[in-house]
Amino acid sequence: MKFGIIRERKNPPDRRVVLSPTECQNVLSNFPQAQIVVESSPIRVFTNQEYKDMGISVTKNIEDCDVMLGVKEVPIDALIPNKKYFFFSHTIKKQPYNRTLLKAVLDKNIELYDHEVITNAKGQRLVAFGRYAGIVGAYNGVRAYGLKFDMFNLPKAETLRDQQALISELNKVKLPNIKILLTGRGRVGNGSREMLDAMNLRKVNVAEFLNDSFSEPVYCQIDASEYNKRKDGVRGNKADFFANPEEYRSNFFRFAEVTDFYIAGHFYGDGAPYLYTREDAKHPDFNIKVVADVSCDIDGPVATTIKPSTIADPIYGYDPQTEKEVDFKNPKAVAVMAVDNLPCELPRDASNGFGGAFSKYVIPAFFNNDEDGILERARMTQNGKLTERYAYLQDYVDGQE
C-alpha cells in the first residue's frame, strides 16, 4: 500500500499535514509493507528537507500512490481519478459551497474518506484538531482581552513555534481580577483549559463563580447540564440533554451576569437552545466584554458571533444595541474572536497530534482487513456512488437541496 502526502492547495494556505516526518517513520517501522512518498510543498510546516532527513521520498508527482492523505478540501482540478483520498470535505452537513466538490469526487470515481467521520464503533471521533483549536482559541482570547482594554499586546499565535511558546507569552502578562467562563469539556474545551491552567489561574466551581468575589482572576469550566435546564422542571443531565435537546431551555444568563471573558468551546447540536440571544446581549445586566468563540457557529448559539474572523484580522466588535459590527475597542462593544481555522496557527503541534492519532487508528485498518470498521464508517464514496451510510447526500449531490 503506497500512501501519498499531498500538497495543500486551498487558499488561504494551510501549513498542516496528516503525517509529520517522525510519524511517517513510525508508520514504516510498524508496517514494513507500507510505502510513503511526500508531494513537494513550499508552505508545509515541515520542510521537504525534514522529510528527506527521515529517509522519506519527496517528489513532484505522486500519481502512482494508492491513498492520498490531505487536510483541507482538494481543488477539483487537482483531484486524481480512481484514487483513495482522505481530507476534510465539509460535505456531510450538505454545505452548499462544496456540493460541486462531492459531485466531482463521484464523477472521478474517487473513494473519499472524510477525517470528520473517522470514528470508533460508538461514533466517537478518533482523529481531530479540536484540542489545538481550544489551545489557540484561549490564547487568542487572552490576547483580545489585552487589546480591548489596552493592557498588553501579545504576539499573534501564528508567529510562535508551538504551545510552549504560547504559554511562555501568556505567563508574561498579568490579568486583572476577572471571571473567565469556559463552556465545553470535550477536546476543544479541555484544550482551552490546558492554557488557563498553564497560566496558573484559579479554577472555581459554579456556586463560587456565580456568588463570590475574588482578588485574583479565576475561571469556571461548565458543560451543557450546567447552562441548560429542562422546561418541565425535572432534573436533567448531560445524556438526557443530548438525547432530547428540544426539552431544554438555556440557563446561561446567570453566568453572563458575572462573566467578563467567555471562551466558547462547547459542541452545539441541532435543536439545542441558544446559550444567549441578541436580546440577552441587550440586557443591562449582560456583563461579558470579550468572547473567544472557538466553536464558531455563525449567527447561532453565541449571539455576538455574527461572522467568522480571520487569522489576519482576528477580532471584531459587536454592538448589542444595534446588532452591528463596530470597532472592538468601542466601549459599548463586545470584542469577538471567532477565527474558524484556529489550528492553522499552531501547525507543527496540530500536525503532530493529528498524525499520532491517524497512525494509531487509521493506518492499521489498511493492513488488518479493517477489523474495527474504521474505513467502512469513514468511506463516503465508492465505485462512483455514495456508500449506504452517506446515501442521504444524494439529493444534495443532485442539486435538489
PAZADREN-175000 format. One record per residue (C-alpha): residue number from 0; residue in three letters; x, y, z. Coordinates in Angstrom, 3 decimals, always signed. Layout:
<sites>
SITE resi resn        u        v        w
SITE  NUM  ALA        X        Y        Z
...
</sites>
This chain:
<sites>
SITE resi resn        u        v        w
SITE    0  MET   +0.000   +0.000   +0.000
SITE    1  LYS   +1.542   +3.281   -1.108
SITE    2  PHE   +0.474   +6.450   +0.727
SITE    3  GLY   +0.973   +9.907   -0.746
SITE    4  ILE   +1.055  +13.023   +1.434
SITE    5  ILE   -0.419  +15.639   -0.854
SITE    6  ARG   +0.424  +19.311   -1.095
SITE    7  GLU   -2.262  +21.558   +0.419
SITE    8  ARG   -3.624  +23.766   -2.347
SITE    9  LYS   -6.595  +25.524   -0.765
SITE   10  ASN   -6.467  +29.275   -0.085
SITE   11  PRO   -5.802  +30.727   +2.391
SITE   12  PRO   -2.789  +28.376   +2.662
SITE   13  ASP   -2.872  +25.675   +5.337
SITE   14  ARG   +0.520  +24.527   +6.629
SITE   15  ARG   -0.717  +21.420   +8.466
SITE   16  VAL   -0.106  +17.852   +7.324
SITE   17  VAL   -1.589  +14.460   +8.168
SITE   18  LEU   +1.769  +12.773   +8.934
SITE   19  SER   +4.905  +14.527  +10.176
SITE   20  PRO   +8.345  +13.197   +9.181
SITE   21  THR   +8.644  +11.381  +12.517
SITE   22  GLU   +5.156   +9.878  +12.163
SITE   23  CYS   +5.978   +8.686   +8.641
SITE   24  GLN   +8.961   +6.853  +10.073
SITE   25  ASN   +6.773   +5.330  +12.804
SITE   26  VAL   +4.330   +4.035  +10.195
SITE   27  LEU   +7.100   +2.493   +8.100
SITE   28  SER   +8.636   +0.852  +11.172
SITE   29  ASN   +5.342   -0.694  +12.255
SITE   30  PHE   +4.127   -1.636   +8.774
SITE   31  PRO   +7.075   -2.748   +6.579
SITE   32  GLN   +4.672   -3.369   +3.691
SITE   33  ALA   +3.694   +0.332   +3.649
SITE   34  GLN   +5.331   +2.940   +1.410
SITE   35  ILE   +5.088   +6.719   +1.874
SITE   36  VAL   +6.008   +9.493   -0.535
SITE   37  VAL   +5.550  +13.215   +0.025
SITE   38  GLU   +4.478  +15.698   -2.631
SITE   39  SER   +6.838  +18.652   -2.596
SITE   40  SER   +5.384  +21.755   -0.925
SITE   41  PRO   +6.739  +25.267   -0.324
SITE   42  ILE   +4.308  +26.011   +2.537
SITE   43  ARG   +4.096  +22.833   +4.660
SITE   44  VAL   +5.201  +23.401   +8.278
SITE   45  PHE   +7.652  +20.507   +7.920
SITE   46  THR  +10.037  +21.259   +5.072
SITE   47  ASN  +10.841  +18.912   +2.214
SITE   48  GLN  +14.292  +18.507   +3.737
SITE   49  GLU  +12.873  +17.402   +7.090
SITE   50  TYR  +11.154  +14.500   +5.315
SITE   51  LYS  +14.290  +13.666   +3.318
SITE   52  ASP  +16.311  +13.640   +6.538
SITE   53  MET  +13.999  +10.872   +7.768
SITE   54  GLY  +14.530   +8.886   +4.584
SITE   55  ILE  +11.105   +9.764   +3.148
SITE   56  SER  +10.956  +10.300   -0.614
SITE   57  VAL   +9.849  +13.781   -1.735
SITE   58  THR   +8.629  +14.154   -5.305
SITE   59  LYS   +6.567  +16.412   -7.567
SITE   60  ASN   +4.481  +13.524   -8.892
SITE   61  ILE   +2.549  +11.171   -6.601
SITE   62  GLU   +0.147   +9.739   -9.179
SITE   63  ASP   +1.381   +6.209   -8.535
SITE   64  CYS   +0.164   +6.293   -4.914
SITE   65  ASP   -2.897   +4.305   -3.810
SITE   66  VAL   -4.044   +6.518   -0.926
SITE   67  MET   -3.799  +10.311   -0.884
SITE   68  LEU   -3.573  +11.976   +2.534
SITE   69  GLY   -4.555  +15.646   +2.850
SITE   70  VAL   -6.046  +18.029   +5.400
SITE   71  LYS   -8.299  +20.561   +3.665
SITE   72  GLU  -10.533  +20.214   +0.603
SITE   73  VAL   -8.645  +19.370   -2.585
SITE   74  PRO   -9.369  +21.719   -5.520
SITE   75  ILE  -11.374  +19.857   -8.156
SITE   76  ASP   -8.749  +20.286  -10.874
SITE   77  ALA   -6.127  +18.698   -8.588
SITE   78  LEU   -8.135  +15.521   -7.868
SITE   79  ILE   -6.573  +12.404   -9.414
SITE   80  PRO   -9.244   +9.957  -10.666
SITE   81  ASN   -9.602   +6.405   -9.336
SITE   82  LYS   -7.708   +7.048   -6.081
SITE   83  LYS   -8.494   +6.831   -2.381
SITE   84  TYR   -8.468  +10.252   -0.678
SITE   85  PHE   -8.540  +11.385   +2.947
SITE   86  PHE   -9.385  +15.031   +3.697
SITE   87  PHE  -11.964  +17.213   +5.434
SITE   88  SER  -14.559  +17.512   +2.658
SITE   89  HIS  -17.049  +19.668   +4.600
SITE   90  THR  -19.959  +17.994   +2.838
SITE   91  ILE  -21.571  +15.742   +5.458
SITE   92  LYS  -23.881  +18.561   +6.582
SITE   93  LYS  -24.749  +19.369   +2.952
SITE   94  GLN  -22.617  +22.506   +2.934
SITE   95  PRO  -23.702  +24.256   -0.289
SITE   96  TYR  -20.241  +25.613   -1.107
SITE   97  ASN  -18.788  +22.092   -1.520
SITE   98  ARG  -21.554  +20.357   -3.477
SITE   99  THR  -19.562  +20.556   -6.704
SITE  100  LEU  -16.553  +19.027   -4.939
SITE  101  LEU  -18.510  +15.950   -3.837
SITE  102  LYS  -20.017  +15.658   -7.313
SITE  103  ALA  -16.531  +15.765   -8.831
SITE  104  VAL  -15.334  +13.077   -6.401
SITE  105  LEU  -18.124  +10.814   -7.665
SITE  106  ASP  -17.525  +11.696  -11.320
SITE  107  LYS  -13.808  +10.874  -10.963
SITE  108  ASN  -14.534   +7.526   -9.263
SITE  109  ILE  -12.661   +8.602   -6.126
SITE  110  GLU  -13.043   +6.690   -2.865
SITE  111  LEU  -13.431   +9.504   -0.334
SITE  112  TYR  -12.781   +9.112   +3.387
SITE  113  ASP  -13.609  +12.161   +5.494
SITE  114  HIS  -11.491  +12.789   +8.601
SITE  115  GLU  -14.580  +14.126  +10.361
SITE  116  VAL  -16.267  +10.715  +10.302
SITE  117  ILE  -13.312   +8.567  +11.325
SITE  118  THR  -14.955   +7.095  +14.422
SITE  119  ASN  -14.998   +4.078  +16.693
SITE  120  ALA  -17.978   +1.725  +16.920
SITE  121  LYS  -19.672   +4.119  +19.393
SITE  122  GLY  -19.461   +7.007  +16.943
SITE  123  GLN  -16.733   +8.851  +18.845
SITE  124  ARG  -14.242  +10.706  +16.655
SITE  125  LEU  -10.736   +9.276  +16.632
SITE  126  VAL   -8.730  +11.944  +14.780
SITE  127  ALA   -9.348  +15.663  +15.185
SITE  128  PHE   -7.708  +19.055  +15.570
SITE  129  GLY  -10.120  +20.189  +18.305
SITE  130  ARG   -7.604  +20.257  +21.137
SITE  131  TYR   -5.422  +22.671  +19.161
SITE  132  ALA   -8.399  +24.893  +18.321
SITE  133  GLY   -9.010  +25.136  +22.065
SITE  134  ILE   -5.357  +25.884  +22.822
SITE  135  VAL   -5.076  +28.662  +20.235
SITE  136  GLY   -8.589  +29.952  +20.973
SITE  137  ALA   -7.809  +30.521  +24.640
SITE  138  TYR   -4.536  +32.251  +23.764
SITE  139  ASN   -6.244  +34.453  +21.176
SITE  140  GLY   -8.982  +35.282  +23.684
SITE  141  VAL   -6.478  +36.493  +26.277
SITE  142  ARG   -4.753  +38.454  +23.519
SITE  143  ALA   -8.100  +40.035  +22.567
SITE  144  TYR   -8.722  +40.991  +26.203
SITE  145  GLY   -5.380  +42.762  +26.400
SITE  146  LEU   -6.000  +44.658  +23.159
SITE  147  LYS   -9.592  +45.556  +24.037
SITE  148  PHE   -8.551  +47.291  +27.254
SITE  149  ASP   -5.058  +48.445  +26.150
SITE  150  MET   -3.455  +46.321  +28.885
SITE  151  PHE   -0.940  +44.256  +26.901
SITE  152  ASN   -0.148  +43.226  +23.351
SITE  153  LEU   +0.630  +39.538  +22.946
SITE  154  PRO   +2.245  +38.406  +19.666
SITE  155  LYS   -0.017  +36.557  +17.248
SITE  156  ALA   -0.107  +32.819  +17.794
SITE  157  GLU   +0.885  +32.152  +14.179
SITE  158  THR   +4.259  +33.842  +14.809
SITE  159  LEU   +5.141  +31.422  +17.627
SITE  160  ARG   +6.601  +27.939  +17.201
SITE  161  ASP   +4.489  +25.771  +19.488
SITE  162  GLN   +2.186  +25.520  +22.507
SITE  163  GLN   +5.062  +26.054  +24.938
SITE  164  ALA   +5.893  +29.347  +23.224
SITE  165  LEU   +2.245  +30.420  +23.608
SITE  166  ILE   +2.318  +29.521  +27.299
SITE  167  SER   +5.564  +31.429  +27.775
SITE  168  GLU   +3.948  +34.574  +26.327
SITE  169  LEU   +0.801  +34.175  +28.453
SITE  170  ASN   +2.890  +33.985  +31.596
SITE  171  LYS   +4.410  +37.375  +30.846
SITE  172  VAL   +1.053  +39.131  +31.272
SITE  173  LYS   -0.992  +39.859  +34.367
SITE  174  LEU   -4.766  +39.677  +34.125
SITE  175  PRO   -6.956  +41.812  +36.385
SITE  176  ASN   -9.420  +40.230  +38.819
SITE  177  ILE  -11.781  +38.982  +36.135
SITE  178  LYS  -14.081  +35.989  +35.889
SITE  179  ILE  -13.465  +33.725  +32.899
SITE  180  LEU  -16.125  +31.262  +31.801
SITE  181  LEU  -15.314  +28.216  +29.646
SITE  182  THR  -18.071  +26.066  +28.124
SITE  183  GLY  -17.340  +22.531  +26.977
SITE  184  ARG  -15.460  +19.536  +28.356
SITE  185  GLY  -14.531  +17.864  +25.070
SITE  186  ARG  -11.325  +18.187  +23.056
SITE  187  VAL  -11.870  +21.894  +22.416
SITE  188  GLY  -12.890  +22.882  +25.938
SITE  189  ASN  -10.131  +20.864  +27.543
SITE  190  GLY   -7.582  +22.332  +25.134
SITE  191  SER   -8.569  +25.788  +26.356
SITE  192  ARG   -8.427  +24.605  +29.956
SITE  193  GLU   -4.804  +23.497  +29.416
SITE  194  MET   -3.898  +27.107  +28.681
SITE  195  LEU   -5.807  +28.581  +31.629
SITE  196  ASP   -4.136  +26.054  +33.925
SITE  197  ALA   -0.746  +26.860  +32.404
SITE  198  MET   -1.347  +30.486  +33.447
SITE  199  ASN   -1.877  +29.177  +36.998
SITE  200  LEU   -5.358  +30.645  +37.094
SITE  201  ARG   -7.529  +29.507  +39.964
SITE  202  LYS  -10.370  +27.192  +38.980
SITE  203  VAL  -13.627  +27.678  +40.905
SITE  204  ASN  -16.914  +25.775  +40.974
SITE  205  VAL  -20.255  +27.063  +39.692
SITE  206  ALA  -21.531  +28.304  +43.063
SITE  207  GLU  -18.300  +30.191  +43.757
SITE  208  PHE  -18.232  +31.659  +40.257
SITE  209  LEU  -21.834  +32.898  +40.458
SITE  210  ASN  -21.789  +34.214  +44.017
SITE  211  ASP  -18.298  +35.104  +45.221
SITE  212  SER  -15.870  +37.930  +44.588
SITE  213  PHE  -12.160  +37.303  +44.188
SITE  214  SER   -8.917  +39.232  +44.490
SITE  215  GLU   -7.414  +37.342  +41.549
SITE  216  PRO   -8.541  +36.209  +38.067
SITE  217  VAL  -10.493  +32.938  +38.204
SITE  218  TYR  -12.137  +30.573  +35.729
SITE  219  CYS  -15.011  +28.115  +35.738
SITE  220  GLN  -15.498  +25.271  +33.229
SITE  221  ILE  -19.083  +24.139  +32.646
SITE  222  ASP  -20.896  +21.756  +30.322
SITE  223  ALA  -24.390  +21.572  +28.817
SITE  224  SER  -26.037  +20.293  +32.007
SITE  225  GLU  -24.990  +23.469  +33.822
SITE  226  TYR  -26.123  +26.053  +31.271
SITE  227  ASN  -29.392  +24.368  +30.266
SITE  228  LYS  -32.351  +23.126  +32.280
SITE  229  ARG  -35.429  +21.106  +31.436
SITE  230  LYS  -38.571  +23.078  +30.632
SITE  231  ASP  -40.665  +20.767  +32.829
SITE  232  GLY  -38.515  +21.411  +35.893
SITE  233  VAL  -37.370  +17.805  +36.164
SITE  234  ARG  -33.682  +17.496  +36.983
SITE  235  GLY  -31.831  +16.750  +33.727
SITE  236  ASN  -28.356  +15.522  +32.896
SITE  237  LYS  -25.915  +15.741  +30.020
SITE  238  ALA  -27.018  +12.468  +28.396
SITE  239  ASP  -30.689  +13.459  +28.528
SITE  240  PHE  -29.871  +16.880  +27.095
SITE  241  PHE  -28.087  +15.442  +24.066
SITE  242  ALA  -30.907  +12.928  +23.532
SITE  243  ASN  -33.738  +15.463  +23.963
SITE  244  PRO  -32.369  +18.979  +23.374
SITE  245  GLU  -35.817  +20.358  +22.498
SITE  246  GLU  -36.948  +19.659  +26.078
SITE  247  TYR  -34.452  +22.194  +27.444
SITE  248  ARG  -34.089  +25.947  +27.684
SITE  249  SER  -30.981  +27.995  +28.290
SITE  250  ASN  -29.944  +28.735  +31.856
SITE  251  PHE  -26.860  +30.635  +30.712
SITE  252  PHE  -27.825  +34.212  +31.563
SITE  253  ARG  -26.935  +33.767  +35.247
SITE  254  PHE  -23.349  +33.231  +34.048
SITE  255  ALA  -23.495  +36.156  +31.606
SITE  256  GLU  -24.304  +38.490  +34.502
SITE  257  VAL  -20.972  +37.818  +36.233
SITE  258  THR  -18.618  +36.796  +33.379
SITE  259  ASP  -16.044  +39.244  +31.998
SITE  260  PHE  -14.374  +36.978  +29.431
SITE  261  TYR  -16.123  +33.999  +27.832
SITE  262  ILE  -14.465  +31.111  +25.936
SITE  263  ALA  -16.979  +29.072  +23.906
SITE  264  GLY  -15.581  +25.588  +23.457
SITE  265  HIS  -18.794  +23.552  +23.523
SITE  266  PHE  -20.418  +21.364  +20.876
SITE  267  TYR  -23.741  +22.745  +19.651
SITE  268  GLY  -26.257  +20.237  +18.316
SITE  269  ASP  -29.350  +20.783  +16.199
SITE  270  GLY  -32.421  +21.546  +18.279
SITE  271  ALA  -30.492  +22.748  +21.321
SITE  272  PRO  -31.354  +26.159  +22.807
SITE  273  TYR  -29.063  +29.097  +22.152
SITE  274  LEU  -26.759  +29.924  +25.067
SITE  275  TYR  -27.645  +33.606  +24.768
SITE  276  THR  -29.627  +35.575  +22.226
SITE  277  ARG  -29.249  +39.057  +20.776
SITE  278  GLU  -31.972  +40.175  +23.173
SITE  279  ASP  -29.998  +38.754  +26.095
SITE  280  ALA  -26.955  +40.733  +24.986
SITE  281  LYS  -29.026  +43.941  +25.079
SITE  282  HIS  -29.940  +43.407  +28.752
SITE  283  PRO  -28.266  +45.904  +31.107
SITE  284  ASP  -27.066  +43.029  +33.305
SITE  285  PHE  -25.234  +41.291  +30.449
SITE  286  ASN  -21.621  +41.646  +31.576
SITE  287  ILE  -19.498  +39.777  +29.000
SITE  288  LYS  -16.900  +42.084  +27.409
SITE  289  VAL  -14.741  +39.628  +25.440
SITE  290  VAL  -15.762  +36.403  +23.662
SITE  291  ALA  -13.376  +33.815  +22.248
SITE  292  ASP  -15.787  +31.716  +20.206
SITE  293  VAL  -13.734  +28.634  +19.389
SITE  294  SER  -16.826  +26.685  +18.329
SITE  295  CYS  -17.681  +29.473  +15.872
SITE  296  ASP  -21.305  +28.761  +14.921
SITE  297  ILE  -22.259  +31.871  +12.961
SITE  298  ASP  -25.387  +33.786  +13.998
SITE  299  GLY  -26.259  +30.939  +16.336
SITE  300  PRO  -25.966  +29.899  +19.996
SITE  301  VAL  -23.452  +32.638  +20.871
SITE  302  ALA  -25.362  +35.640  +19.545
SITE  303  THR  -22.411  +38.026  +19.463
SITE  304  THR  -20.738  +35.867  +16.784
SITE  305  ILE  -22.207  +37.401  +13.638
SITE  306  LYS  -19.397  +36.334  +11.287
SITE  307  PRO  -16.153  +34.358  +11.323
SITE  308  SER  -12.964  +36.333  +11.725
SITE  309  THR   -9.612  +35.566  +10.140
SITE  310  ILE   -6.082  +34.865  +11.296
SITE  311  ALA   -5.063  +38.112   +9.606
SITE  312  ASP   -7.852  +40.114  +11.292
SITE  313  PRO   -8.972  +38.020  +14.285
SITE  314  ILE  -11.049  +40.439  +16.387
SITE  315  TYR  -14.168  +42.467  +15.667
SITE  316  GLY  -16.619  +44.362  +17.833
SITE  317  TYR  -20.325  +43.620  +18.272
SITE  318  ASP  -22.641  +46.414  +19.416
SITE  319  PRO  -25.508  +44.700  +21.272
SITE  320  GLN  -27.905  +47.618  +20.802
SITE  321  THR  -27.532  +47.983  +17.041
SITE  322  GLU  -26.626  +44.305  +16.443
SITE  323  LYS  -23.933  +45.566  +14.081
SITE  324  GLU  -20.190  +45.207  +13.770
SITE  325  VAL  -18.166  +48.070  +15.265
SITE  326  ASP  -14.590  +48.727  +16.362
SITE  327  PHE  -13.860  +46.191  +19.100
SITE  328  LYS  -12.303  +48.917  +21.258
SITE  329  ASN  -15.598  +50.818  +21.316
SITE  330  PRO  -16.695  +50.936  +24.990
SITE  331  LYS  -20.143  +49.621  +24.011
SITE  332  ALA  -18.742  +46.724  +22.001
SITE  333  VAL  -18.238  +43.108  +22.919
SITE  334  ALA  -14.851  +42.085  +21.479
SITE  335  VAL  -15.302  +38.860  +19.488
SITE  336  MET  -12.519  +36.487  +18.414
SITE  337  ALA  -14.154  +33.956  +16.065
SITE  338  VAL  -11.357  +32.601  +13.852
SITE  339  ASP  -12.764  +29.457  +12.237
SITE  340  ASN   -9.442  +27.731  +11.428
SITE  341  LEU   -7.551  +28.153  +14.703
SITE  342  PRO   -5.371  +25.001  +14.488
SITE  343  CYS   -3.713  +26.538  +11.406
SITE  344  GLU   -1.990  +28.945  +13.803
SITE  345  LEU   -0.233  +26.071  +15.556
SITE  346  PRO   +0.539  +23.840  +12.564
SITE  347  ARG   +3.507  +21.910  +13.967
SITE  348  ASP   +1.850  +20.822  +17.218
SITE  349  ALA   -1.513  +20.262  +15.499
SITE  350  SER   +0.075  +18.058  +12.834
SITE  351  ASN   +1.981  +16.042  +15.418
SITE  352  GLY   -1.146  +15.377  +17.465
SITE  353  PHE   -3.361  +14.597  +14.487
SITE  354  GLY   -0.753  +12.332  +12.888
SITE  355  GLY   -0.244  +10.371  +16.077
SITE  356  ALA   -3.948   +9.524  +16.171
SITE  357  PHE   -4.117   +8.843  +12.427
SITE  358  SER   -1.246   +6.349  +12.500
SITE  359  LYS   -2.673   +4.698  +15.626
SITE  360  TYR   -6.242   +4.239  +14.414
SITE  361  VAL   -6.409   +4.548  +10.628
SITE  362  ILE   -3.188   +3.163   +9.138
SITE  363  PRO   -3.606   -0.277  +10.787
SITE  364  ALA   -7.033   -0.655   +9.157
SITE  365  PHE   -5.330   -0.957   +5.763
SITE  366  PHE   -3.350   -3.970   +6.973
SITE  367  ASN   -5.795   -5.803   +9.274
SITE  368  ASN   -8.676   -6.077   +6.824
SITE  369  ASP  -10.383   -3.129   +8.591
SITE  370  GLU  -11.266   -5.374  +11.520
SITE  371  ASP  -12.706   -2.477  +13.555
SITE  372  GLY  -14.723   -0.952  +10.687
SITE  373  ILE  -12.751   +2.308  +10.769
SITE  374  LEU  -12.522   +2.611   +6.983
SITE  375  GLU  -16.043   +1.365   +6.356
SITE  376  ARG  -17.578   +4.045   +8.585
SITE  377  ALA  -15.471   +6.850   +7.072
SITE  378  ARG  -15.894   +5.804   +3.417
SITE  379  MET  -18.311   +8.253   +1.811
SITE  380  THR  -17.997   +7.196   -1.824
SITE  381  GLN  -17.093   +4.003   -3.678
SITE  382  ASN  -17.348   +2.898   -7.302
SITE  383  GLY  -18.689   +6.304   -8.336
SITE  384  LYS  -21.572   +6.213   -5.847
SITE  385  LEU  -22.336   +7.321   -2.324
SITE  386  THR  -21.994   +4.493   +0.182
SITE  387  GLU  -25.091   +3.392   +2.082
SITE  388  ARG  -24.161   +5.331   +5.210
SITE  389  TYR  -23.982   +8.574   +3.179
SITE  390  ALA  -26.825   +7.945   +0.749
SITE  391  TYR  -28.709  +10.792   +2.461
SITE  392  LEU  -26.448  +13.155   +0.478
SITE  393  GLN  -27.853  +12.091   -2.912
SITE  394  ASP  -30.350  +14.968   -3.179
SITE  395  TYR  -27.559  +17.343   -2.206
SITE  396  VAL  -25.272  +15.968   -4.917
SITE  397  ASP  -28.106  +16.217   -7.446
SITE  398  GLY  -28.610  +19.870   -6.555
SITE  399  GLN  -32.105  +19.314   -5.194
SITE  400  GLU  -31.254  +20.704   -1.737
</sites>
